[in-house]
Amino acid sequence: MNVDVILPCLDEADALPRVIGRLPQGYRAIVVDNGSTDGSADVARAHGATVVTEPRRGFGSACAAGVAAATADFVAFCDADASMDPAELPGLLDRVVSGRTDLALGRRVPTSRGAWAPHARFANRVLAVLMRRATGYRLRDLGPMRVMRREQLVALDLQDRRSGYPLEMVLAAHAAGLRVDESDIGYAQRIGDSKVTGTLRGTVNAVRDMSRLLRAYRSGERRPGRVRSASPTEPATTGREARPTAADTAPLERVAGPVEGMRS
């Protein structure tokens, strides 16, 4: 079965050979170069990947460019830093193909010490609680590895071009009445430096984007593809952004107590 695997990429030349090499037969790598300066695009091509150039920075921008280039019936997403094993994608695909779910997510389970920074793991757990409250989906992670039918994904008309793209996909799927579930996947120490959750600033920026999405969804913007954290013309996330406001990070403060006692 043919599957297009979108790999958002920013300076992942060291990790790409391993990631592309672990793809199962019939899975096409679409590496979206989002401004790399380490030759990632050349490395990806040398290992047989289709390379798409997306000059506008932002995780959502890279994902959207990959979706636009995808042609297979099924689209998968995976990080390009080797923290996840693409060989686990068939397990997610099987749940979609068999009709058990419409959007299959991979719930990250650390396989090595230091794979998941404490501040990033905590923020993810808090957002998962808020996501469950907003949708009713029994999800414990907002992991980037996922599989969905391309036709359904395109119909969601996702608009976020920053860090909120993974959450917008879940919220839009809920608004469209789709089924979403998760299953465990391994999560290892990434190769190279993290661009988002490996730093406190990156994590806070991601929380801000996702908090906006959740507030918009709770306020009634529940039409598929119309829940967003940033307009398509808003500048993408950079290291020079203003500090988030109290309103942006309020969801973390409201649930910090209950979440600390949750099981991982």
QUICOR-V992221 format. One record per run of one state. SS is the DSSP state (hx for helix, st for strand, lp for the rest). FROM is the first residue (numbers start at 0). LEN is the number of residues. Records with the same first field share a line. If there is no record, write none. Layout:
SS = FROM-LEN + FROM-LEN
//
This chain:
lp = 0-2 + 9-3 + 21-5 + 33-6 + 46-3 + 53-5 + 69-4 + 77-8 + 97-5 + 110-7 + 135-10 + 155-9 + 175-4 + 187-12 + 218-27 + 260-4
st = 2-7 + 26-7 + 49-4 + 73-4 + 102-8 + 145-4 + 179-8
hx = 12-9 + 39-7 + 58-11 + 85-12 + 117-18 + 149-6 + 164-11 + 199-19 + 245-15
//
